[in-house]
Amino acid sequence: METEPRAQRAAQSPEDRSNPNHSADWTPKVVALDIDGTLLKWVDGQTEDYETITAPVHDAVHRALDAGAHIVLSSGRSPHGMTRIADLLHLPREGADRLWVVASNGAVVFRYPPMEVVHEETFDAAPAVAAVLEHHPDALVAVEEREVGGYRVNRVFPEGELSGEQVITRVEDIVGEPVSRVIIRDPEATADDFIELSARLGLHGTDYVIGWTAWMDLSPVGVSKASGLQHVCDAIGGLTAADVLAIGDGRNDIEMLRWAGRGVAMGQAVDEVKAAADFVTDSVHDEGAAVEMSRWFPPR
């Protein structure tokens, strides 16, 4: 397998920054991995059938474990949508400590198995949701319903976009109490529509991330994958951001890539994600996550 990604050789942007953590003698102690578009070959509109871990990714993850690194899954997914990925990666190993997982874009941190939420941030999402719906009245709204392993939604989302059961609920009840994350989706709009709207509204009292499509994640102010990973490092003890290799492809990965000692964007990421990273690896279709991990944990 190549150790210098094609995307980096071709584009050379961004170049490796002058950070001592990027030298050949640095070894990550934590590998934080996004899921969709990083570990999985996500394509808009696909169903859960695409949830397949390839051999190069699986092997690279286990070489990192062999070297003593902690693997932390870090995703915008809700917790119930992440345990299957841990199972596909065969994490944790038999006899090992439970896995650390950062879910809901950092609002939820849990251990697995069994699932135990050890940290959660919540907020009052009602004002922000109302502001968005004023401009997109037909948008879909969802929050995690952990008890049923699914979501409370105002209407059913397109097939494959949410995992688990969808329980139809009035918007007033969906955001009637503090929540950790709200999804707003408008199949008739574009990501650029949501980017323009969020900039215009300001969405005071909440943070937000726009996805590949007209998909907006609302979260508590100051909460991101970076804050969730900081909680994990503090809980493990003796680790800082400088010890972390983070790999991701979405706008919800930007804070994580900036925070980590080495932040790596996938080759298919949009320009603003690449600009936040220290390095750009190959695309998910060319096993970019495995390529980057192999740089630090090479095959024997």
C-alpha positions as a Markdown table, in Angstrom:
| # | Residue | x | y | z |
|---|---|---|---|---|
| 1 | Met | 0.0 | 0.0 | 0.0 |
| 2 | Glu | 1.3 | 3.5 | -0.8 |
| 3 | Thr | 2.4 | 5.6 | 2.1 |
| 4 | Glu | 2.1 | 8.9 | 0.3 |
| 5 | Pro | -1.5 | 9.5 | -0.7 |
| 6 | Arg | -2.3 | 10.2 | -4.3 |
| 7 | Ala | -4.5 | 13.1 | -3.4 |
| 8 | Gln | -1.7 | 14.8 | -1.5 |
| 9 | Arg | 0.8 | 14.3 | -4.3 |
| 10 | Ala | -1.6 | 15.6 | -6.9 |
| 11 | Ala | -3.0 | 18.6 | -5.0 |
| 12 | Gln | -0.3 | 19.4 | -2.4 |
| 13 | Ser | -3.0 | 21.4 | -0.5 |
| 14 | Pro | -2.9 | 21.7 | 2.3 |
| 15 | Glu | 0.7 | 20.7 | 2.8 |
| 16 | Asp | 1.9 | 19.1 | 6.0 |
| 17 | Arg | 2.1 | 21.9 | 8.5 |
| 18 | Ser | 5.3 | 22.5 | 10.5 |
| 19 | Asn | 4.0 | 20.6 | 13.5 |
| 20 | Pro | 6.5 | 18.3 | 15.3 |
| 21 | Asn | 3.7 | 15.8 | 15.7 |
| 22 | His | 3.9 | 15.1 | 12.0 |
| 23 | Ser | 7.5 | 13.8 | 12.1 |
| 24 | Ala | 8.2 | 10.2 | 11.4 |
| 25 | Asp | 9.0 | 9.4 | 15.1 |
| 26 | Trp | 5.5 | 10.6 | 16.3 |
| 27 | Thr | 3.0 | 7.8 | 16.9 |
| 28 | Pro | -0.7 | 8.6 | 17.7 |
| 29 | Lys | -1.9 | 7.4 | 21.0 |
| 30 | Val | -5.5 | 8.0 | 20.0 |
| 31 | Val | -7.0 | 7.5 | 16.5 |
| 32 | Ala | -10.4 | 9.3 | 16.2 |
| 33 | Leu | -12.3 | 8.0 | 13.2 |
| 34 | Asp | -15.4 | 9.5 | 11.6 |
| 35 | Ile | -17.7 | 6.8 | 10.1 |
| 36 | Asp | -19.7 | 7.9 | 7.0 |
| 37 | Gly | -17.4 | 8.9 | 4.2 |
| 38 | Thr | -14.3 | 7.9 | 6.2 |
| 39 | Leu | -14.7 | 4.2 | 7.3 |
| 40 | Leu | -17.8 | 3.6 | 5.1 |
| 41 | Lys | -18.3 | 4.5 | 1.4 |
| 42 | Trp | -21.3 | 6.7 | 2.1 |
| 43 | Val | -23.3 | 8.0 | -0.9 |
| 44 | Asp | -26.4 | 10.2 | -0.5 |
| 45 | Gly | -29.5 | 8.1 | -0.6 |
| 46 | Gln | -27.9 | 4.7 | 0.1 |
| 47 | Thr | -29.5 | 2.3 | 2.6 |
| 48 | Glu | -27.8 | 0.6 | 5.5 |
| 49 | Asp | -26.6 | -2.1 | 3.1 |
| 50 | Tyr | -23.5 | 0.0 | 2.5 |
| 51 | Glu | -22.3 | -0.5 | 6.1 |
| 52 | Thr | -19.3 | -2.7 | 5.2 |
| 53 | Ile | -15.9 | -2.4 | 6.6 |
| 54 | Thr | -13.2 | -3.3 | 4.1 |
| 55 | Ala | -10.2 | -5.4 | 4.9 |
| 56 | Pro | -7.6 | -2.6 | 4.6 |
| 57 | Val | -9.6 | -0.4 | 7.0 |
| 58 | His | -10.2 | -3.3 | 9.5 |
| 59 | Asp | -6.5 | -4.4 | 9.4 |
| 60 | Ala | -5.2 | -0.8 | 9.8 |
| 61 | Val | -7.5 | -0.3 | 12.9 |
| 62 | His | -6.2 | -3.5 | 14.5 |
| 63 | Arg | -2.5 | -2.6 | 13.7 |
| 64 | Ala | -3.2 | 0.6 | 15.6 |
| 65 | Leu | -4.5 | -1.4 | 18.5 |
| 66 | Asp | -1.5 | -3.8 | 18.4 |
| 67 | Ala | 0.7 | -0.7 | 18.8 |
| 68 | Gly | -1.2 | 0.4 | 21.9 |
| 69 | Ala | -3.4 | 3.2 | 20.4 |
| 70 | His | -6.9 | 3.9 | 21.5 |
| 71 | Ile | -9.5 | 3.7 | 18.7 |
| 72 | Val | -12.4 | 6.2 | 19.2 |
| 73 | Leu | -15.3 | 6.3 | 16.8 |
| 74 | Ser | -16.4 | 9.9 | 16.4 |
| 75 | Ser | -19.6 | 10.6 | 14.4 |
| 76 | Gly | -22.6 | 12.7 | 14.0 |
| 77 | Arg | -24.6 | 9.5 | 14.3 |
| 78 | Ser | -26.7 | 8.9 | 17.4 |
| 79 | Pro | -25.3 | 6.2 | 19.7 |
| 80 | His | -27.6 | 3.4 | 18.5 |
| 81 | Gly | -26.3 | 4.0 | 14.9 |
| 82 | Met | -22.7 | 3.5 | 16.0 |
| 83 | Thr | -22.6 | 0.2 | 17.8 |
| 84 | Arg | -23.1 | -1.9 | 14.7 |
| 85 | Ile | -20.0 | -0.2 | 13.2 |
| 86 | Ala | -18.0 | -1.1 | 16.3 |
| 87 | Asp | -19.2 | -4.7 | 15.9 |
| 88 | Leu | -18.1 | -4.8 | 12.2 |
| 89 | Leu | -14.7 | -3.6 | 13.3 |
| 90 | His | -14.6 | -6.2 | 16.0 |
| 91 | Leu | -14.2 | -3.6 | 18.7 |
| 92 | Pro | -13.4 | -3.9 | 21.5 |
| 93 | Arg | -11.3 | -7.0 | 21.3 |
| 94 | Glu | -12.1 | -9.9 | 23.7 |
| 95 | Gly | -10.8 | -9.1 | 27.1 |
| 96 | Ala | -10.0 | -5.5 | 26.3 |
| 97 | Asp | -11.5 | -2.4 | 28.0 |
| 98 | Arg | -14.8 | -1.1 | 26.6 |
| 99 | Leu | -14.7 | 1.1 | 23.6 |
| 100 | Trp | -14.9 | 4.9 | 23.8 |
| 101 | Val | -17.4 | 6.4 | 21.4 |
| 102 | Val | -18.2 | 10.0 | 20.6 |
| 103 | Ala | -21.7 | 10.3 | 19.2 |
| 104 | Ser | -24.1 | 13.1 | 18.1 |
| 105 | Asn | -21.3 | 15.4 | 17.0 |
| 106 | Gly | -19.8 | 15.3 | 20.5 |
| 107 | Ala | -22.9 | 15.8 | 22.6 |
| 108 | Val | -22.9 | 12.2 | 23.7 |
| 109 | Val | -19.9 | 10.1 | 24.9 |
| 110 | Phe | -20.5 | 6.5 | 25.7 |
| 111 | Arg | -18.7 | 3.2 | 26.4 |
| 112 | Tyr | -19.5 | 0.0 | 24.6 |
| 113 | Pro | -20.4 | -2.8 | 25.2 |
| 114 | Pro | -22.8 | -2.6 | 26.9 |
| 115 | Met | -23.8 | 0.9 | 25.9 |
| 116 | Glu | -23.3 | 3.3 | 28.8 |
| 117 | Val | -23.6 | 7.0 | 28.3 |
| 118 | Val | -20.9 | 8.7 | 30.5 |
| 119 | His | -21.3 | 12.3 | 29.3 |
| 120 | Glu | -24.1 | 14.2 | 27.6 |
| 121 | Glu | -24.7 | 17.8 | 26.7 |
| 122 | Thr | -28.3 | 19.1 | 26.2 |
| 123 | Phe | -29.9 | 22.4 | 25.2 |
| 124 | Asp | -33.2 | 24.1 | 24.4 |
| 125 | Ala | -33.5 | 23.7 | 20.7 |
| 126 | Ala | -37.0 | 25.1 | 20.3 |
| 127 | Pro | -36.1 | 28.7 | 19.3 |
| 128 | Ala | -33.6 | 27.6 | 16.6 |
| 129 | Val | -35.9 | 24.9 | 15.2 |
| 130 | Ala | -38.7 | 27.5 | 15.0 |
| 131 | Ala | -36.4 | 30.0 | 13.2 |
| 132 | Val | -35.4 | 27.4 | 10.6 |
| 133 | Leu | -39.0 | 26.1 | 10.1 |
| 134 | Glu | -40.2 | 29.7 | 9.4 |
| 135 | His | -38.1 | 29.6 | 6.2 |
| 136 | His | -38.5 | 25.9 | 5.5 |
| 137 | Pro | -41.9 | 25.0 | 6.8 |
| 138 | Asp | -42.0 | 21.6 | 5.2 |
| 139 | Ala | -38.6 | 20.5 | 6.6 |
| 140 | Leu | -38.3 | 17.2 | 8.5 |
| 141 | Val | -37.2 | 17.4 | 12.2 |
| 142 | Ala | -35.8 | 14.5 | 14.3 |
| 143 | Val | -34.3 | 13.9 | 17.7 |
| 144 | Glu | -32.9 | 10.6 | 19.1 |
| 145 | Glu | -35.3 | 8.4 | 21.0 |
| 146 | Arg | -32.8 | 6.2 | 22.8 |
| 147 | Glu | -35.4 | 4.1 | 24.5 |
| 148 | Val | -36.7 | 2.7 | 21.1 |
| 149 | Gly | -33.3 | 2.8 | 19.3 |
| 150 | Gly | -34.6 | 5.3 | 16.8 |
| 151 | Tyr | -35.9 | 8.9 | 16.5 |
| 152 | Arg | -38.9 | 11.0 | 17.2 |
| 153 | Val | -39.8 | 12.7 | 13.9 |
| 154 | Asn | -42.4 | 15.1 | 12.6 |
| 155 | Arg | -42.6 | 13.1 | 9.4 |
| 156 | Val | -40.7 | 10.1 | 8.1 |
| 157 | Phe | -37.3 | 10.7 | 6.6 |
| 158 | Pro | -36.2 | 9.4 | 3.2 |
| 159 | Glu | -35.3 | 5.7 | 3.3 |
| 160 | Gly | -31.8 | 5.0 | 4.6 |
| 161 | Glu | -31.2 | 8.5 | 6.2 |
| 162 | Leu | -32.0 | 7.5 | 9.7 |
| 163 | Ser | -31.4 | 4.2 | 11.5 |
| 164 | Gly | -33.9 | 2.5 | 13.7 |
| 165 | Glu | -37.6 | 3.2 | 14.3 |
| 166 | Gln | -39.2 | 6.6 | 13.5 |
| 167 | Val | -41.9 | 7.6 | 15.9 |
| 168 | Ile | -44.2 | 10.4 | 14.5 |
| 169 | Thr | -44.3 | 13.3 | 17.0 |
| 170 | Arg | -45.4 | 16.9 | 16.9 |
| 171 | Val | -42.5 | 19.3 | 16.6 |
| 172 | Glu | -43.6 | 21.1 | 19.8 |
| 173 | Asp | -43.2 | 17.8 | 21.6 |
| 174 | Ile | -40.0 | 16.8 | 19.8 |
| 175 | Val | -38.2 | 19.9 | 21.1 |
| 176 | Gly | -40.4 | 20.4 | 24.2 |
| 177 | Glu | -37.5 | 19.5 | 26.5 |
| 178 | Pro | -33.7 | 19.7 | 26.4 |
| 179 | Val | -32.1 | 17.5 | 23.7 |
| 180 | Ser | -28.6 | 16.6 | 22.8 |
| 181 | Arg | -29.0 | 17.1 | 19.0 |
| 182 | Val | -31.7 | 18.0 | 16.5 |
| 183 | Ile | -31.7 | 17.1 | 12.8 |
| 184 | Ile | -33.4 | 19.3 | 10.3 |
| 185 | Arg | -33.7 | 18.0 | 6.7 |
| 186 | Asp | -35.3 | 19.5 | 3.7 |
| 187 | Pro | -35.2 | 17.1 | 0.7 |
| 188 | Glu | -36.4 | 20.0 | -1.5 |
| 189 | Ala | -33.5 | 22.3 | -0.6 |
| 190 | Thr | -29.7 | 22.2 | -1.0 |
| 191 | Ala | -26.8 | 22.4 | 1.3 |
| 192 | Asp | -26.0 | 25.9 | 0.0 |
| 193 | Asp | -29.6 | 26.9 | 0.9 |
| 194 | Phe | -29.0 | 25.8 | 4.5 |
| 195 | Ile | -25.5 | 27.5 | 4.6 |
| 196 | Glu | -27.0 | 30.8 | 3.5 |
| 197 | Leu | -30.0 | 30.5 | 5.9 |
| 198 | Ser | -27.8 | 29.7 | 8.9 |
| 199 | Ala | -25.5 | 32.6 | 8.2 |
| 200 | Arg | -28.5 | 34.9 | 7.9 |
| 201 | Leu | -30.3 | 33.6 | 11.1 |
| 202 | Gly | -27.3 | 33.5 | 13.3 |
| 203 | Leu | -29.1 | 30.7 | 15.3 |
| 204 | His | -28.3 | 32.3 | 18.7 |
| 205 | Gly | -27.9 | 29.9 | 21.6 |
| 206 | Thr | -26.9 | 26.9 | 19.4 |
| 207 | Asp | -24.2 | 25.6 | 17.2 |
| 208 | Tyr | -24.9 | 24.0 | 13.9 |
| 209 | Val | -23.3 | 21.9 | 11.1 |
| 210 | Ile | -24.5 | 21.6 | 7.5 |
| 211 | Gly | -24.1 | 18.2 | 5.8 |
| 212 | Trp | -23.6 | 17.2 | 2.2 |
| 213 | Thr | -27.3 | 17.8 | 1.5 |
| 214 | Ala | -29.8 | 20.2 | 3.0 |
| 215 | Trp | -29.2 | 18.5 | 6.4 |
| 216 | Met | -28.6 | 20.6 | 9.5 |
| 217 | Asp | -27.4 | 19.3 | 12.9 |
| 218 | Leu | -28.2 | 21.6 | 15.8 |
| 219 | Ser | -26.2 | 21.1 | 19.0 |
| 220 | Pro | -25.4 | 22.9 | 22.2 |
| 221 | Val | -23.0 | 25.9 | 22.0 |
| 222 | Gly | -19.4 | 24.8 | 22.2 |
| 223 | Val | -20.1 | 21.1 | 21.6 |
| 224 | Ser | -18.4 | 19.4 | 18.7 |
| 225 | Lys | -16.5 | 16.2 | 18.1 |
| 226 | Ala | -13.4 | 18.0 | 19.5 |
| 227 | Ser | -15.1 | 18.6 | 22.8 |
| 228 | Gly | -16.3 | 15.0 | 23.0 |
| 229 | Leu | -12.8 | 13.7 | 22.2 |
| 230 | Gln | -11.3 | 16.1 | 24.8 |
| 231 | His | -13.7 | 14.4 | 27.3 |
| 232 | Val | -12.3 | 11.0 | 26.3 |
| 233 | Cys | -8.7 | 12.1 | 26.6 |
| 234 | Asp | -9.4 | 13.5 | 30.1 |
| 235 | Ala | -11.2 | 10.3 | 31.1 |
| 236 | Ile | -8.4 | 8.0 | 29.9 |
| 237 | Gly | -5.8 | 10.3 | 31.6 |
| 238 | Gly | -2.4 | 11.5 | 30.5 |
| 239 | Leu | -3.5 | 12.3 | 26.9 |
| 240 | Thr | -3.9 | 15.6 | 25.1 |
| 241 | Ala | -5.0 | 16.7 | 21.7 |
| 242 | Ala | -1.4 | 16.5 | 20.6 |
| 243 | Asp | -1.6 | 12.7 | 21.0 |
| 244 | Val | -4.6 | 12.4 | 18.6 |
| 245 | Leu | -4.8 | 11.5 | 14.9 |
| 246 | Ala | -8.2 | 12.4 | 13.6 |
| 247 | Ile | -9.6 | 11.5 | 10.2 |
| 248 | Gly | -12.9 | 12.8 | 8.7 |
| 249 | Asp | -14.6 | 14.1 | 5.6 |
| 250 | Gly | -17.5 | 16.3 | 6.7 |
| 251 | Arg | -18.2 | 19.8 | 7.9 |
| 252 | Asn | -18.9 | 18.4 | 11.3 |
| 253 | Asp | -15.3 | 17.2 | 11.4 |
| 254 | Ile | -13.7 | 20.6 | 11.0 |
| 255 | Glu | -13.4 | 21.4 | 14.8 |
| 256 | Met | -12.0 | 17.9 | 15.3 |
| 257 | Leu | -9.4 | 18.2 | 12.5 |
| 258 | Arg | -8.3 | 21.6 | 13.8 |
| 259 | Trp | -8.1 | 20.3 | 17.4 |
| 260 | Ala | -6.2 | 17.1 | 16.9 |
| 261 | Gly | -2.4 | 16.9 | 16.9 |
| 262 | Arg | -2.8 | 15.6 | 13.3 |
| 263 | Gly | -6.1 | 16.3 | 11.5 |
| 264 | Val | -6.5 | 14.5 | 8.2 |
| 265 | Ala | -9.3 | 15.1 | 5.6 |
| 266 | Met | -10.5 | 12.5 | 3.3 |
| 267 | Gly | -9.8 | 13.1 | -0.4 |
| 268 | Gln | -13.4 | 13.6 | -1.4 |
| 269 | Ala | -14.0 | 16.3 | 1.4 |
| 270 | Val | -15.2 | 19.8 | 0.4 |
| 271 | Asp | -12.5 | 22.5 | 0.3 |
| 272 | Glu | -13.4 | 24.0 | 3.7 |
| 273 | Val | -12.8 | 20.7 | 5.4 |
| 274 | Lys | -9.5 | 20.2 | 3.6 |
| 275 | Ala | -8.5 | 23.7 | 4.6 |
| 276 | Ala | -9.0 | 22.8 | 8.3 |
| 277 | Ala | -6.8 | 19.7 | 8.0 |
| 278 | Asp | -3.0 | 19.2 | 8.3 |
| 279 | Phe | -3.1 | 16.7 | 5.5 |
| 280 | Val | -5.4 | 15.3 | 2.8 |
| 281 | Thr | -5.4 | 11.5 | 2.3 |
| 282 | Asp | -7.0 | 9.5 | -0.5 |
| 283 | Ser | -10.7 | 9.4 | -0.9 |
| 284 | Val | -12.9 | 6.9 | 0.9 |
| 285 | His | -13.1 | 4.9 | -2.4 |
| 286 | Asp | -9.3 | 4.6 | -2.4 |
| 287 | Glu | -9.2 | 3.5 | 1.3 |
| 288 | Gly | -7.9 | 6.9 | 2.5 |
| 289 | Ala | -8.4 | 6.1 | 6.2 |
| 290 | Ala | -6.4 | 2.9 | 5.8 |
| 291 | Val | -3.7 | 4.8 | 3.9 |
| 292 | Glu | -3.3 | 7.4 | 6.6 |
| 293 | Met | -3.3 | 4.9 | 9.5 |
| 294 | Ser | -0.7 | 2.8 | 7.6 |
| 295 | Arg | 1.6 | 5.8 | 7.7 |
| 296 | Trp | 1.8 | 5.4 | 11.4 |
| 297 | Phe | 1.0 | 1.7 | 11.8 |
| 298 | Pro | 2.5 | 0.0 | 8.8 |
| 299 | Pro | 1.9 | -3.6 | 7.9 |
| 300 | Arg | 4.6 | -5.9 | 9.2 |
